[in-house]
Amino acid sequence: MILLKQLVKYILKLILKPFVPNFIFKKIPDEIIIEPTNICNLKCPVCPTTYGMDRKLGFMEFDLFKSIIDDLKNFKKKPLISMNFAGEPMLNKDIYKFVDYANANSHQTFISTNVTAINEKNTRELISAGLGAIHLCVDGFSNESHDTYRIGSDFKIIKKNIETFMRVKKEMGAKNPNVSIQTLITSLSLKEKDEMIKWSKEIEVDSIYFKSLSMGSHTTDEIKDKWSFLVPKEKKYKRNQFSLDYPICGIPLKQSVIYWNGNLGLCCIDYSNDIKLPNIKKDGYVKTLFSDEAIKKRKQGFKKQHKLCMDCTLGNADYMGETHKFKNEPKEIPYNQV
């Protein structure tokens, strides 16, 4: 396996990397990550929002969100609209309007939430707005495992909120959203894996996604040392099993990020907006994305020439996790969040 990966790496580096034409960057991406807010109500220990984000806090206004969707109306391709990034999307009071407007314009929609703000009322609002898919995040099946990582959260409350979400969906007779439980694979949650699968089946979610833990470039050595006990000892559950440096990254082609203030982002790893692309407010999303300045930075990202790319735990990942499906085939949902 390692030899095969090294061979692929060599071929890509020798043949593909030097010859990257601009026109491949003038296509609408498969997914647009739109950040409703970069404010979060939790302090997860190795989350980039807690320690690795150094930019102004705020909420995206609906008019800016609407302008992004309007700019895509003339394109046949309708990218997935993921309404989350650095913060907790449910903290933005207009999140239901975001979902409704994107859905009304034929976009699949996705939200990932820490579930702290989920209740019966806003569950009905999300479902009525036409949400396509949702990740309900719970990192273990006990207060010890979940609360150790999700600092500021309470497992018992999160479990109840998830069960409320599923009960309301069933009462409404709604097919969507496709619901996936997302659980970080830590040394604590791994012990409760079977119990989580059993519970997920009982409450009739569509799937459960066990996601590998990232101790990424945003995490200092001091923090890594402090929280290293969370990393599973079993190699098969580690994100970077072979520590190979892949020569290219397709994420800048497949994915686009728009921060809450309208700044265009390179990818889902740049939480601090370190790589400066233009703001979309002046010329609109599409024109800005296809501008020479943006294409230059995106091409550099594709070739992994930014400093951020060197230590990226996503672009070099060997193992992102595993999904157990129970019912419907999930609509295409992203694996972007680190």
C-alpha positions as a Markdown table, in Angstrom:
| # | Residue | x | y | z |
|---|---|---|---|---|
| 1 | Met | 0.0 | 0.0 | 0.0 |
| 2 | Ile | 2.8 | 2.4 | 0.9 |
| 3 | Leu | 4.7 | 1.6 | -2.2 |
| 4 | Leu | 1.6 | 2.2 | -4.4 |
| 5 | Lys | 1.0 | 5.6 | -2.7 |
| 6 | Gln | 4.6 | 6.6 | -3.3 |
| 7 | Leu | 4.3 | 5.6 | -7.0 |
| 8 | Val | 1.2 | 7.7 | -7.4 |
| 9 | Lys | 2.9 | 10.6 | -5.6 |
| 10 | Tyr | 5.9 | 10.4 | -8.0 |
| 11 | Ile | 3.7 | 10.3 | -11.1 |
| 12 | Leu | 1.6 | 13.3 | -10.0 |
| 13 | Lys | 4.7 | 15.3 | -9.1 |
| 14 | Leu | 6.5 | 14.5 | -12.4 |
| 15 | Ile | 3.6 | 14.8 | -14.9 |
| 16 | Leu | 0.6 | 16.6 | -13.6 |
| 17 | Lys | 1.9 | 19.2 | -11.1 |
| 18 | Pro | 3.9 | 21.4 | -13.6 |
| 19 | Phe | 1.1 | 21.6 | -16.1 |
| 20 | Val | -2.0 | 23.1 | -14.5 |
| 21 | Pro | -4.1 | 25.2 | -17.0 |
| 22 | Asn | -6.1 | 28.2 | -15.7 |
| 23 | Phe | -9.4 | 27.0 | -17.4 |
| 24 | Ile | -9.9 | 24.1 | -14.9 |
| 25 | Phe | -10.3 | 26.8 | -12.2 |
| 26 | Lys | -13.1 | 28.5 | -14.1 |
| 27 | Lys | -15.8 | 26.0 | -13.2 |
| 28 | Ile | -18.3 | 26.2 | -10.4 |
| 29 | Pro | -17.2 | 23.9 | -7.6 |
| 30 | Asp | -19.1 | 20.9 | -6.3 |
| 31 | Glu | -19.5 | 22.5 | -2.9 |
| 32 | Ile | -19.6 | 26.0 | -1.5 |
| 33 | Ile | -19.0 | 26.4 | 2.2 |
| 34 | Ile | -20.8 | 29.5 | 3.4 |
| 35 | Glu | -20.0 | 30.6 | 7.0 |
| 36 | Pro | -23.1 | 31.8 | 8.8 |
| 37 | Thr | -20.8 | 32.7 | 11.8 |
| 38 | Asn | -17.4 | 32.1 | 13.2 |
| 39 | Ile | -18.7 | 32.3 | 16.7 |
| 40 | Cys | -19.0 | 29.1 | 18.7 |
| 41 | Asn | -20.5 | 28.4 | 22.2 |
| 42 | Leu | -18.1 | 25.5 | 22.9 |
| 43 | Lys | -14.3 | 25.3 | 23.5 |
| 44 | Cys | -13.3 | 22.0 | 22.0 |
| 45 | Pro | -9.6 | 21.5 | 22.8 |
| 46 | Val | -8.1 | 20.8 | 19.4 |
| 47 | Cys | -10.7 | 22.7 | 17.3 |
| 48 | Pro | -9.2 | 25.5 | 15.2 |
| 49 | Thr | -12.0 | 27.8 | 16.2 |
| 50 | Thr | -10.8 | 27.5 | 19.8 |
| 51 | Tyr | -7.1 | 28.0 | 19.3 |
| 52 | Gly | -6.3 | 28.5 | 15.6 |
| 53 | Met | -8.6 | 31.3 | 14.5 |
| 54 | Asp | -7.4 | 34.9 | 14.5 |
| 55 | Arg | -9.9 | 37.0 | 12.8 |
| 56 | Lys | -12.9 | 39.3 | 13.6 |
| 57 | Leu | -16.0 | 37.6 | 14.9 |
| 58 | Gly | -19.4 | 38.1 | 13.3 |
| 59 | Phe | -22.5 | 36.9 | 11.5 |
| 60 | Met | -23.2 | 36.7 | 7.8 |
| 61 | Glu | -26.2 | 38.9 | 6.8 |
| 62 | Phe | -29.0 | 37.4 | 4.7 |
| 63 | Asp | -28.5 | 39.9 | 1.9 |
| 64 | Leu | -25.0 | 38.7 | 1.4 |
| 65 | Phe | -26.0 | 35.0 | 1.4 |
| 66 | Lys | -28.8 | 35.8 | -1.0 |
| 67 | Ser | -26.4 | 37.5 | -3.4 |
| 68 | Ile | -24.3 | 34.4 | -3.5 |
| 69 | Ile | -27.2 | 32.2 | -4.4 |
| 70 | Asp | -28.5 | 34.8 | -7.0 |
| 71 | Asp | -25.1 | 34.8 | -8.6 |
| 72 | Leu | -25.4 | 31.1 | -9.4 |
| 73 | Lys | -28.9 | 31.2 | -10.9 |
| 74 | Asn | -27.7 | 31.2 | -14.5 |
| 75 | Phe | -25.5 | 28.1 | -14.0 |
| 76 | Lys | -27.0 | 24.7 | -14.7 |
| 77 | Lys | -24.8 | 23.1 | -12.1 |
| 78 | Lys | -26.2 | 23.7 | -8.6 |
| 79 | Pro | -23.4 | 23.2 | -6.0 |
| 80 | Leu | -24.1 | 21.8 | -2.6 |
| 81 | Ile | -24.4 | 24.7 | -0.1 |
| 82 | Ser | -22.8 | 23.8 | 3.2 |
| 83 | Met | -23.8 | 26.3 | 5.9 |
| 84 | Asn | -21.1 | 25.8 | 8.5 |
| 85 | Phe | -17.5 | 26.4 | 8.9 |
| 86 | Ala | -15.7 | 27.9 | 11.9 |
| 87 | Gly | -18.7 | 28.6 | 14.2 |
| 88 | Glu | -22.0 | 27.0 | 15.3 |
| 89 | Pro | -24.5 | 27.8 | 12.4 |
| 90 | Met | -27.5 | 27.6 | 14.7 |
| 91 | Leu | -26.4 | 30.8 | 16.4 |
| 92 | Asn | -27.2 | 32.8 | 13.3 |
| 93 | Lys | -30.9 | 33.8 | 13.6 |
| 94 | Asp | -31.2 | 33.8 | 9.8 |
| 95 | Ile | -30.1 | 30.2 | 9.3 |
| 96 | Tyr | -33.6 | 29.1 | 8.4 |
| 97 | Lys | -33.8 | 31.9 | 5.7 |
| 98 | Phe | -30.5 | 30.7 | 4.4 |
| 99 | Val | -31.7 | 27.1 | 4.0 |
| 100 | Asp | -35.1 | 28.1 | 2.6 |
| 101 | Tyr | -33.6 | 30.4 | -0.1 |
| 102 | Ala | -30.9 | 27.9 | -1.2 |
| 103 | Asn | -33.5 | 25.2 | -1.3 |
| 104 | Ala | -35.9 | 27.3 | -3.3 |
| 105 | Asn | -33.1 | 27.8 | -5.9 |
| 106 | Ser | -32.5 | 24.1 | -6.3 |
| 107 | His | -29.4 | 23.7 | -4.2 |
| 108 | Gln | -28.9 | 20.7 | -1.9 |
| 109 | Thr | -28.2 | 22.1 | 1.6 |
| 110 | Phe | -26.2 | 20.8 | 4.5 |
| 111 | Ile | -25.5 | 21.9 | 8.1 |
| 112 | Ser | -23.3 | 20.4 | 10.8 |
| 113 | Thr | -24.2 | 21.4 | 14.4 |
| 114 | Asn | -23.0 | 20.7 | 17.9 |
| 115 | Val | -26.7 | 20.2 | 18.8 |
| 116 | Thr | -26.6 | 22.5 | 21.8 |
| 117 | Ala | -29.2 | 24.8 | 20.3 |
| 118 | Ile | -31.4 | 22.2 | 18.8 |
| 119 | Asn | -35.0 | 22.1 | 20.1 |
| 120 | Glu | -38.5 | 21.1 | 18.9 |
| 121 | Lys | -39.3 | 24.6 | 17.4 |
| 122 | Asn | -36.1 | 25.1 | 15.4 |
| 123 | Thr | -36.2 | 21.4 | 14.2 |
| 124 | Arg | -39.6 | 22.1 | 12.7 |
| 125 | Glu | -38.2 | 25.3 | 11.1 |
| 126 | Leu | -35.2 | 23.6 | 9.6 |
| 127 | Ile | -37.3 | 20.8 | 8.2 |
| 128 | Ser | -39.9 | 23.1 | 6.8 |
| 129 | Ala | -37.2 | 25.2 | 5.2 |
| 130 | Gly | -36.2 | 22.1 | 3.2 |
| 131 | Leu | -32.8 | 21.2 | 4.7 |
| 132 | Gly | -31.2 | 18.4 | 2.7 |
| 133 | Ala | -28.8 | 16.9 | 5.2 |
| 134 | Ile | -27.5 | 17.4 | 8.7 |
| 135 | His | -24.7 | 16.2 | 10.9 |
| 136 | Leu | -25.7 | 16.0 | 14.5 |
| 137 | Cys | -22.4 | 15.9 | 16.4 |
| 138 | Val | -21.9 | 13.9 | 19.6 |
| 139 | Asp | -18.5 | 12.7 | 20.5 |
| 140 | Gly | -19.1 | 9.6 | 22.6 |
| 141 | Phe | -21.9 | 8.0 | 24.5 |
| 142 | Ser | -21.2 | 9.2 | 28.1 |
| 143 | Asn | -20.5 | 12.4 | 29.8 |
| 144 | Glu | -16.9 | 11.3 | 30.3 |
| 145 | Ser | -16.2 | 10.8 | 26.6 |
| 146 | His | -18.4 | 13.6 | 25.1 |
| 147 | Asp | -17.9 | 16.3 | 27.6 |
| 148 | Thr | -14.1 | 15.8 | 27.8 |
| 149 | Tyr | -13.9 | 16.9 | 24.2 |
| 150 | Arg | -17.0 | 19.1 | 23.8 |
| 151 | Ile | -16.1 | 21.5 | 26.6 |
| 152 | Gly | -19.2 | 23.5 | 27.6 |
| 153 | Ser | -21.6 | 20.8 | 26.4 |
| 154 | Asp | -23.5 | 18.1 | 28.3 |
| 155 | Phe | -23.9 | 14.6 | 26.8 |
| 156 | Lys | -27.3 | 14.0 | 28.4 |
| 157 | Ile | -28.7 | 17.3 | 26.9 |
| 158 | Ile | -27.2 | 16.5 | 23.5 |
| 159 | Lys | -28.6 | 13.0 | 23.5 |
| 160 | Lys | -32.1 | 14.4 | 24.4 |
| 161 | Asn | -31.8 | 17.1 | 21.7 |
| 162 | Ile | -30.9 | 14.5 | 19.0 |
| 163 | Glu | -33.8 | 12.3 | 20.0 |
| 164 | Thr | -36.1 | 15.3 | 19.9 |
| 165 | Phe | -34.9 | 16.1 | 16.4 |
| 166 | Met | -35.7 | 12.6 | 15.2 |
| 167 | Arg | -39.1 | 12.5 | 16.9 |
| 168 | Val | -40.2 | 15.7 | 15.3 |
| 169 | Lys | -38.9 | 14.6 | 11.9 |
| 170 | Lys | -41.0 | 11.4 | 12.2 |
| 171 | Glu | -44.1 | 13.4 | 13.4 |
| 172 | Met | -43.8 | 15.6 | 10.4 |
| 173 | Gly | -43.5 | 12.6 | 8.1 |
| 174 | Ala | -40.5 | 14.3 | 6.5 |
| 175 | Lys | -38.1 | 12.4 | 4.2 |
| 176 | Asn | -35.4 | 15.1 | 4.6 |
| 177 | Pro | -33.1 | 16.0 | 6.0 |
| 178 | Asn | -30.8 | 13.0 | 5.7 |
| 179 | Val | -29.5 | 12.7 | 9.3 |
| 180 | Ser | -26.1 | 11.5 | 10.2 |
| 181 | Ile | -24.7 | 11.2 | 13.7 |
| 182 | Gln | -21.0 | 12.4 | 13.6 |
| 183 | Thr | -18.6 | 11.2 | 16.3 |
| 184 | Leu | -14.9 | 12.0 | 16.6 |
| 185 | Ile | -12.9 | 8.8 | 17.1 |
| 186 | Thr | -11.0 | 9.4 | 20.3 |
| 187 | Ser | -9.5 | 7.0 | 22.8 |
| 188 | Leu | -12.7 | 7.6 | 24.9 |
| 189 | Ser | -15.4 | 7.4 | 22.3 |
| 190 | Leu | -13.9 | 4.3 | 20.6 |
| 191 | Lys | -14.8 | 2.2 | 23.6 |
| 192 | Glu | -18.4 | 3.2 | 23.1 |
| 193 | Lys | -18.6 | 2.6 | 19.4 |
| 194 | Asp | -20.9 | -0.4 | 19.4 |
| 195 | Glu | -23.2 | 1.3 | 21.9 |
| 196 | Met | -23.4 | 4.4 | 19.6 |
| 197 | Ile | -24.3 | 2.3 | 16.6 |
| 198 | Lys | -27.0 | 0.5 | 18.5 |
| 199 | Trp | -28.6 | 3.8 | 19.7 |
| 200 | Ser | -28.3 | 5.4 | 16.3 |
| 201 | Lys | -30.3 | 2.5 | 14.8 |
| 202 | Glu | -32.9 | 2.7 | 17.5 |
| 203 | Ile | -33.6 | 6.4 | 16.9 |
| 204 | Glu | -33.7 | 5.8 | 13.1 |
| 205 | Val | -31.0 | 8.1 | 11.8 |
| 206 | Asp | -29.8 | 7.4 | 8.3 |
| 207 | Ser | -26.2 | 6.8 | 9.3 |
| 208 | Ile | -23.4 | 7.3 | 11.8 |
| 209 | Tyr | -20.1 | 8.7 | 10.8 |
| 210 | Phe | -17.0 | 8.0 | 12.9 |
| 211 | Lys | -14.5 | 10.7 | 12.0 |
| 212 | Ser | -10.8 | 10.6 | 12.6 |
| 213 | Leu | -9.4 | 13.1 | 15.0 |
| 214 | Ser | -7.2 | 15.8 | 13.6 |
| 215 | Met | -4.4 | 17.4 | 15.6 |
| 216 | Gly | -3.7 | 19.8 | 12.8 |
| 217 | Ser | -1.4 | 22.6 | 11.8 |
| 218 | His | -3.5 | 25.0 | 13.9 |
| 219 | Thr | -2.7 | 23.1 | 17.1 |
| 220 | Thr | 0.5 | 24.1 | 19.0 |
| 221 | Asp | 2.9 | 21.5 | 20.3 |
| 222 | Glu | 1.8 | 22.4 | 23.9 |
| 223 | Ile | -1.9 | 21.7 | 23.1 |
| 224 | Lys | -1.0 | 18.5 | 21.3 |
| 225 | Asp | 0.9 | 17.3 | 24.3 |
| 226 | Lys | -1.9 | 18.2 | 26.7 |
| 227 | Trp | -4.6 | 16.4 | 24.7 |
| 228 | Ser | -2.6 | 13.6 | 23.1 |
| 229 | Phe | -4.4 | 11.1 | 25.3 |
| 230 | Leu | -7.5 | 11.6 | 23.1 |
| 231 | Val | -5.6 | 10.1 | 20.1 |
| 232 | Pro | -6.4 | 6.4 | 19.7 |
| 233 | Lys | -3.4 | 4.1 | 20.0 |
| 234 | Glu | -4.6 | 1.9 | 17.2 |
| 235 | Lys | -2.9 | 3.0 | 14.0 |
| 236 | Lys | -5.9 | 2.1 | 11.8 |
| 237 | Tyr | -7.9 | 4.9 | 13.4 |
| 238 | Lys | -5.3 | 7.6 | 12.9 |
| 239 | Arg | -5.8 | 10.1 | 10.1 |
| 240 | Asn | -2.2 | 10.3 | 8.8 |
| 241 | Gln | -1.2 | 6.6 | 9.0 |
| 242 | Phe | 1.7 | 6.7 | 6.5 |
| 243 | Ser | 2.7 | 10.4 | 6.9 |
| 244 | Leu | 3.0 | 10.8 | 3.1 |
| 245 | Asp | 3.1 | 14.2 | 1.5 |
| 246 | Tyr | 0.8 | 14.1 | -1.4 |
| 247 | Pro | 2.0 | 16.4 | -4.2 |
| 248 | Ile | -1.3 | 18.0 | -5.2 |
| 249 | Cys | -4.7 | 18.8 | -3.5 |
| 250 | Gly | -7.9 | 18.7 | -5.4 |
| 251 | Ile | -9.9 | 20.6 | -2.7 |
| 252 | Pro | -9.4 | 24.1 | -4.2 |
| 253 | Leu | -11.1 | 22.7 | -7.4 |
| 254 | Lys | -14.0 | 20.9 | -5.8 |
| 255 | Gln | -14.7 | 23.3 | -2.9 |
| 256 | Ser | -15.1 | 27.0 | -2.3 |
| 257 | Val | -15.3 | 28.9 | 1.1 |
| 258 | Ile | -17.0 | 32.2 | 1.8 |
| 259 | Tyr | -16.4 | 33.7 | 5.2 |
| 260 | Trp | -19.1 | 35.5 | 7.1 |
| 261 | Asn | -17.8 | 38.9 | 6.0 |
| 262 | Gly | -17.7 | 38.0 | 2.3 |
| 263 | Asn | -14.0 | 37.2 | 2.0 |
| 264 | Leu | -13.3 | 34.4 | -0.4 |
| 265 | Gly | -11.4 | 31.5 | 1.2 |
| 266 | Leu | -9.1 | 28.9 | -0.3 |
| 267 | Cys | -10.4 | 25.8 | 1.4 |
| 268 | Cys | -11.9 | 24.3 | 4.6 |
| 269 | Ile | -8.5 | 24.2 | 6.4 |
| 270 | Asp | -7.9 | 28.0 | 6.4 |
| 271 | Tyr | -9.9 | 28.9 | 9.5 |
| 272 | Ser | -7.9 | 32.2 | 10.1 |
| 273 | Asn | -8.2 | 33.4 | 6.5 |
| 274 | Asp | -4.4 | 33.4 | 6.3 |
| 275 | Ile | -4.4 | 33.0 | 2.5 |
| 276 | Lys | -5.9 | 36.3 | 1.2 |
| 277 | Leu | -8.3 | 36.0 | -1.7 |
| 278 | Pro | -10.6 | 38.9 | -2.7 |
| 279 | Asn | -13.9 | 39.8 | -1.1 |
| 280 | Ile | -17.0 | 39.0 | -3.1 |
| 281 | Lys | -19.1 | 42.1 | -2.1 |
| 282 | Lys | -17.8 | 44.3 | -5.0 |
| 283 | Asp | -18.0 | 42.0 | -8.0 |
| 284 | Gly | -20.1 | 39.1 | -6.8 |
| 285 | Tyr | -19.1 | 35.5 | -6.0 |
| 286 | Val | -18.6 | 34.1 | -9.5 |
| 287 | Lys | -16.6 | 36.9 | -11.0 |
| 288 | Thr | -14.4 | 37.0 | -7.8 |
| 289 | Leu | -13.9 | 33.2 | -7.9 |
| 290 | Phe | -12.8 | 33.4 | -11.6 |
| 291 | Ser | -10.6 | 36.5 | -11.1 |
| 292 | Asp | -6.9 | 36.3 | -11.9 |
| 293 | Glu | -6.0 | 37.0 | -8.2 |
| 294 | Ala | -8.2 | 34.2 | -6.9 |
| 295 | Ile | -7.2 | 31.7 | -9.6 |
| 296 | Lys | -3.5 | 32.3 | -8.8 |
| 297 | Lys | -4.0 | 31.5 | -5.1 |
| 298 | Arg | -6.3 | 28.5 | -5.8 |
| 299 | Lys | -3.7 | 27.1 | -8.3 |
| 300 | Gln | -1.0 | 27.5 | -5.6 |
| 301 | Gly | -3.3 | 25.6 | -3.3 |
| 302 | Phe | -3.8 | 22.9 | -5.8 |
| 303 | Lys | 0.0 | 22.6 | -6.1 |
| 304 | Lys | 0.3 | 22.7 | -2.3 |
| 305 | Gln | 2.6 | 25.8 | -2.4 |
| 306 | His | 1.0 | 27.6 | 0.5 |
| 307 | Lys | 2.6 | 27.2 | 4.0 |
| 308 | Leu | -0.8 | 26.0 | 5.2 |
| 309 | Cys | -0.7 | 23.1 | 2.8 |
| 310 | Met | 2.5 | 21.7 | 4.1 |
| 311 | Asp | 1.0 | 20.6 | 7.4 |
| 312 | Cys | -2.5 | 19.9 | 6.3 |
| 313 | Thr | -4.1 | 16.9 | 7.9 |
| 314 | Leu | -6.9 | 16.7 | 5.3 |
| 315 | Gly | -5.0 | 17.0 | 2.0 |
| 316 | Asn | -2.5 | 14.4 | 3.3 |
| 317 | Ala | -5.1 | 12.1 | 5.0 |
| 318 | Asp | -4.9 | 8.4 | 4.7 |
| 319 | Tyr | -8.1 | 7.8 | 6.8 |
| 320 | Met | -10.9 | 10.2 | 7.3 |
| 321 | Gly | -13.2 | 7.8 | 9.2 |
| 322 | Glu | -16.0 | 5.3 | 8.5 |
| 323 | Thr | -19.7 | 5.5 | 7.9 |
| 324 | His | -22.3 | 3.0 | 8.9 |
| 325 | Lys | -25.5 | 3.3 | 6.9 |
| 326 | Phe | -28.8 | 2.2 | 8.3 |
| 327 | Lys | -31.6 | 3.4 | 5.9 |
| 328 | Asn | -31.5 | 5.6 | 2.9 |
| 329 | Glu | -28.5 | 6.2 | 0.8 |
| 330 | Pro | -27.3 | 9.6 | 2.1 |
| 331 | Lys | -27.4 | 12.6 | -0.3 |
| 332 | Glu | -23.9 | 13.7 | -1.1 |
| 333 | Ile | -22.6 | 15.3 | 2.1 |
| 334 | Pro | -19.2 | 16.7 | 2.6 |
| 335 | Tyr | -16.3 | 15.4 | 4.7 |
| 336 | Asn | -14.7 | 18.9 | 4.9 |
| 337 | Gln | -14.7 | 19.8 | 8.5 |
| 338 | Val | -11.5 | 19.0 | 10.2 |
